[in-house]
Amino acid sequence: MTKYLTRGVGALLSMTALSAPALADEVEVMHWWTSGGEAAAIAVLQEDLQARGTGWVDMAIAGGGGDAAMTALRARVVAGNPPTAAQMLGMTVRDWADEGFLGNLNAVAEAEGWNDVVPPAVQAFGTHDGEWVAAPVNIHRPHWVWANAGIFEELGLSMPTTWDEFFAAADAIEAAGHVGVAMGGQAWQEATIWEAIVLSVSPALYEAAIINADMDALGSEGIVESFEIFRRVLGYADPGYAGRDWNLATAMVINGEAGMQIMGDWAKGEVINAGLTPGEQVLCAVVPGTDGAFLFNTDFFAMFDVGEDAQAAQRNMASAAMSVSFQETFNLAKGSIPARTDVPSANFDVCGQTSMADLVEATEAGTLFGSLAHGHGQPASVQAAYLDVVTQFANSDMTPEAAAEALVASVGGAL
């Protein structure tokens, strides 16, 4: 998942030699997968690796956004004691690779044909100067609507395909005494909703305003419209949403307290962990207006250059993380889809099968874009400029027109 990227790596890190804390038959892994569904998913990799004869020293840092984990990681590296491997998002991998701190995985990547099975858009984040430095374990799609099937059946609702249908459903849900849209008031969660709305206005707008940071696009009527829709969505949150973690908002949908949630497909992990089936007790559909387009974020395990003694264990972990069997088992538990395109879809639920088919379609159509909210749209400093405005808008009475103007100023100042 998201969310805040490594900031000012060069200013924080010294280029002194790094120590090698891990043994050849052991990996110390830093990550932030600590919620119920995420913990179940990471346990799959631990078991797989242990079956290969490599031990796992777990360093889980709580906090769904990953900012606490990145703070801890920087402290470890500054102290000359990096972990063997660390969970990272796309732009963060680039930051650490640019600074020369990551090891080379080309040997295992070439032996196992990663270039043939990983989509080019994902490869762009896992490689640096043509060399593999991180193993991708999944592909997440952040722009989903999740809905309580019992509430929808009771009220005679169908999954919305337009914003008008979405708001009509939310009105009916509130009238029946439930929260219309479950939310958490954290910057990355707000940005997850807003960027999905931008994509719904137009994939071309998303590409121009977010991927290319085009000033004309950022100040356009399309961006004003995205903030108008965002304001309406925010109106269906309950008064206690500020600061709520994403998985607690998902639990509101699972438990029937809320009718809908806009959240990435990691929410499926919580559904599965609750003993339910995505697409059945909890319904799924892409955010209205985003059919045919695909935002993505990928979790990588980046291997730090910690010396020759750890390289065998690192290669073993990378190989385990990229195996077809692990990618299927892991992503079934996590809610995402495999980073490999050759993993069969038969065992995935209807939501996952939809994503796997849509990924191919969006790749061919040129509508596959990195997610801004989840570390694949812009470098950290520029990402922060977007999120600052989105958060300010969500927590004030700022008008959509003023938000578009603020976005131009904020992003323009960060470029």
N, C-alpha and C positions, 0 to 999 in steps of 0.2 A: 504494500500500500504506500502511501504518499510520503514523503510529503515535503519535509524541509530538507534541502540539500546541503552538502558541505559548503560552508561559506568561508572564503578567504583562506583556503588551505595553505597557500604559499606563505601567508603572513604568520600562520600558527605553527608551522612545522619546520624543524631544522633538518638539514640533509645529512645528518650524521648516520653512521652505520646502524642498522637495525639488528636487534638481538633475535634469537630464534628460540622462543619459549616452549614450542611443542616438540615432542619426540617424533621419530619417524613413523611410529605406528599410532599416532594420536593427532587429532585436530581440535583446536579450541575455536569455537564458532560463536561469533557475536551476532545476535539477531533481535528482532522485536516482535516475534510471533508468539504472543502470550495469551491471546483470547482462547476460548474453548476450541473453536474450529481450527484456529491457527496452530495451537499446541498439538492437536491431534495430527495435523499435517506434518509438522516438523519431526514428530516422533517416527514417522515413516522413514525419513532419511536417516535418522539415527540408527534405526534397526537395520536398514539396508547396508549402511557403512560398517556397522559392527559385524554383520554377516561376512563382510569382505576382510575382516581382521583388523580394522582401523577403529580405534577408540574415539569417543566423542566427549569433549569437555564443553558443557553447555554454558554459554554466557548470555542469557536472555535479559534484555533490558525492557521493562514494561513501558508502554506508551505506543498506541496504535500508529501515530504519525512517524515514529522513528527518529524524532529530533533528539530525544534523550540518548538513544543508542549512538547517534552520530557524535554527540558531545562526549560520551564515554570513549568512543573510538579515537577521536582526536587526542584526548588526554593520554590514551595508551600509546599512540604513535609518537607524540611529543616526548613521552618518557622513554622511548626506545624499546617498547615492549608491545608491539602490535599482536593481535590474535592471528592465528593461522589463516582464518577466513572470516569474512564479514558479509552480512546481508546488505545489499545496496540497491538503489534505484539507478536508472540510466545515467542521468547527468552527474550523479555522485561518482559512479564508476569513472566517468571521463575526468572528473576533477582529480581523483587519486592517481589515475594513470598519467595524467599530464605532469604530475609532480614526481613521477618515477618510483612510486612506492609499491606497485603491483607486480606480481610474478608473471611468468610466461607460461601459458597453457597450450602452446601450439602443438607440442608433442602428442598430447592426448586428443586435442581437437582434430588434428590431421589424421591420426590413426583411426578415429571413430567417425570421420566425415561430417563434422558439425556444419561446415559450410553448405552442405547439400540439403540439410534438413531444418535449419534455422532461418526464418524469414529475414530478408535483407534489412528491414527496418529495425529488427531486434539485434542483428549482428552489428549494426552501426554503433550500438551502445556497449556491446560486450567485447569489442576489439579496439585496439589502439595502435595506430601506425601499422595496420595489417596483422597484428599479433593478438591472439585471444588472451584476455587478462581476467575474464570472469565467465562463469558458467550460468546461462539463463535457465531458470527452473519453471517458469510459467509465463502466461500472457493473461493479464487481467483486463477486463472491460469495465470502466467506471460508470458508464451511463445506463444503468438499469433502473426500472421501477419494480419494487417488490410489493406484493399485496397479500393481505390475509384472505384466503379463499373463502373461509366461512362468512366473513363480513360481506364480501362481494356477492356470494350466493344469496345470502339473506336479503340483500338490497337489490338484487337483480342487476348487478353491474358487470360490465366487461372491461378487460384491460384497455386503458385509453391508448388511442393511436394519434390523437391530436391534443393540443393544449386545452381546447374547449371541453373535450371529453374528460380530460384530467381534472379540470376545475369543477365540472359537474359532478364527478365521482367524489371529489373531496367535500363538496357541499353536502352531498347525500350522507357521507360517512359522519360528518360533524352533526348533522341533524339527527342521526341515530345514536348520538352520545359518545362517539369515539373521536380520537385525535385524527384530523384529516391526513396529515403528513408527519411522520416521526422524523425528528431531526436532532442533530447535535450541534451546539453553537461553537464549533471550533473552525479556525480559518480554513483548514484543508477541506472540511466537510462543506462549508459554504462555497468554496471554489469548485468542488466536485459538481454541485448543482448548477452553478453559474456556467461553467464551461460546457456542460451538457446542453444547456439552453442555447448557448452560442452556436454549437454544432447543429442544433435543431433549426435555428434560423437559416443557416446555410453552411454546408461543409466548406464552401469557398471563403466564407467569412471567417470561419475558424482558422483556416490555413493562413489567410492574410493577416488577421488581427492578432493571432496568438503564435503560430509557428514563425511567421515572418515579421511580426511586430510592426506592421505597416501603420504609420500614423494616420493616414486617411481612413483606413479600415477601422482603427480604434475609435475614431471620432464619428463614425458613420451612424446613420439611422438604424442599421442592423444591431449595433451595440446598444443603442438606446432601447431598442425593442427587447434585447436580451435582459436588460435591467428591469424593464417593465414587467416581463414575465416572472423574473426572479422575485420581484416585490410581491407579486400575487402568491407565488409558492410559499414564501416566508410567512404569509398571513395564515397559513393552515397549521403552523407549528404550535405546540402547547407552550404556556408561559414558562415552564421549567426546562426548556431545551438548552439554555446557555451552559456551555461547558460539558454537556453530556457526551460520553464516548459513543462512537458509531455503533458498537456491538450492543449497547444498551438500547439504542434507537431500534436496531433490528429486533431485539427481544420484544419491544412494544408491538411490532407487527406480528411476530410469532405468537405472542400471548393474547392478541386481539384487543390490545389497548389502542392501537392505531391501525388505520386502514392501509396506508402506503408509506414507502420510504424510497427516496432516490439515493442509491448507493451502489458501489461497485460489486462485482460478483464474488468478492470475498465474503459478502453477506451469506452466500450459500453455505459457507463453512459453518456458520452459526445455525442455519436451518438443519443441516445434516447432523450437527452435534446435538441438536434437540430431538433427534430421532424422526425428523420429518423429511419429506421428499420435495426438493425444489421443483416447481411446476405443478405440484399437486396441492398440498396444504398451504404452501406459500407460492403464489403465482409470480411469473416473471414476464416482462416485456421491456424492450429498449425504450428509453425516454422518447416521448412523442416527437416525431419529426426526424429521428436519427436513423431510421432504416436506411441501409445502404452505405452508411459511414461507420467508422470504428475508431474510437479512441483507445489507446492501450497504455499500459504500464507493465513493466516486467521486473520481477525480483531476480537479482543476480547474486551468486556467491563469488565475491572477488577474493583472490588469493594474494596475500601480502608476500613481499619478497623477504622472507624470514630466514633464508639460508638453505643450503643443500640438504641438511638433515631432515627438513620438513617437506621437501619436494615430493617424496614418494607418497606421503599421506595426502598431500594436496591433490596430486594427480588422481589418487584413489577416490577422493571425495568428488572431484570434478567429474570423473567417469561415472560414479554412482548417481550424481545429480542429473546427468544427461542420459542415463539409460532409458530405453523405451518403457521398461517395466516400472521404474520409479516415477517417471513423468506421468504415466497413467495413474498410478496409485496415489501419488502426491496430489495431483490436481483434482482427482475425484474427491479427496478429503478437503482440499483448500477452497474449492469453488471456482478456480481459474481453469484455463485450458492449457495444454502442453505448449512449451516453447518449440518443440519439435513438430513438424507438420506430418510426420509419418506415423503418429500414434493413432490407433483406431478409435473411432468415436462411439462405437456400439454401446459401451458401458457408461457413457456419460448421460446425464439427465437431459431433458428437452432444452433447458436453458444453455447448457454447455454445448450441445449439438448445434444449437442456433448460432452460438458464438464461433464455433469452428467453421461452419459454412460461411458465415458473414465475414470472417477474417480473409478467406480466400477471395470473396467477392470484392471486398474493400481494397485488397492489395491490387487486384486487377484493375479496379476503377480509379485508383489513385486517391482514395478517400480514407486511407489508413494513416492516422496522425498520433503522435505522442501526446499524452495527457499532460497539460500544464499543471494541474493540481497535484499530480502524482509523479513529478520529477522527470518528465520526458518531453516537455514542451519548450522550456527556456532554461538557461543557466540560473543558478541560485539567486543572484542579485536581481536579475530581471524578473524571475518568478515572484520574488518577494514584492516587487513593485506592483504586479497585478493583484496579488493576494491582499496587499494593504488596502487597495481601493475597494475590492469586493467585500472585505470584512467591514470597512468603514460604512459602506452602503448598507450592509445587512444589519448593522447595529446603530443606525441613525435614521433620520428622516430625509437623507440626501435624495434629490430627485434623480431619475434616470439620466436626464440631460447633463446634470452636474457630474454624475458618476462617469459618463463618457469623457467629459472634459478632464476630469481628474485622472482618468486612465491614460490619456494622451500625455499629460504632464508627468505623471509618475513613471510610466514606462520610458518615455523619452528621456527623462533624467537618469535612468538606470542603464541605458544603452551606451 
